[in-house]
């Protein structure tokens, strides 16, 4: 089967994919939005992670996250957005691993988000289902 020959998905799977993607989009909008204004709590929590307490660094991270999220939310660019968000979460995983944060609650949180992100995209996008066929 080629990518252009897609298998239809059930309405339940489609809505489940949209809900999972919606959870990611809402979380990432919150994550990006709190980094835009120079909130002291954001910059001070970056210091133990090895980031400078610089509002411009937080702002840049917020902008990158919000742009990636916008690309993920739009059907036409959802795959690109998913790739960029996966990279963003990979950076968070590496940061938490480097400072020896707890594994299951902090370090692997980006993995959990990535599973939800790609699962939602898989269920709502026939191109991804054709690219990654779990069954024949």
Residue pairs with C-beta under 8 A, 6 or more apart in sequence:
1 7
1 130
1 133
2 130
3 127
3 130
3 131
4 130
5 130
6 126
6 127
6 129
6 130
7 126
7 129
7 130
8 126
9 17
9 123
9 124
9 126
9 129
13 123
14 123
14 124
16 120
16 123
17 119
17 120
17 121
17 122
17 123
17 124
17 125
18 120
18 123
18 124
19 120
20 116
20 117
20 119
20 120
20 123
21 72
21 73
21 78
21 117
21 120
21 121
21 124
22 120
23 116
23 120
24 69
24 72
24 85
24 113
24 116
24 117
24 120
25 69
25 72
25 73
27 113
28 65
28 66
28 68
28 69
28 72
28 85
29 66
29 69
31 62
31 65
32 62
32 63
32 65
32 66
32 69
33 62
33 66
34 42
34 62
35 42
35 58
35 59
35 61
35 62
35 65
36 59
36 62
36 63
38 55
38 58
38 59
39 58
42 55
42 58
43 53
43 54
43 55
43 58
44 53
46 52
46 53
46 57
46 58
47 53
48 99
49 95
49 96
49 99
50 95
50 98
50 99
51 57
51 58
51 95
64 84
64 88
65 85
65 88
67 84
68 81
68 84
68 85
68 88
69 81
69 85
70 81
71 77
71 78
71 80
71 81
71 84
72 78
72 81
72 82
72 84
72 85
72 117
72 121
73 81
74 81
75 125
78 121
78 124
78 125
79 121
79 125
79 127
79 128
82 117
82 118
82 121
85 113
85 114
85 117
86 114
86 117
86 118
89 110
89 111
89 113
89 114
89 117
90 110
92 109
92 110
93 107
93 108
93 109
93 110
93 111
96 106
96 107
96 109
96 110
97 107
101 107
118 128
121 128
122 128
122 129
122 132
123 129
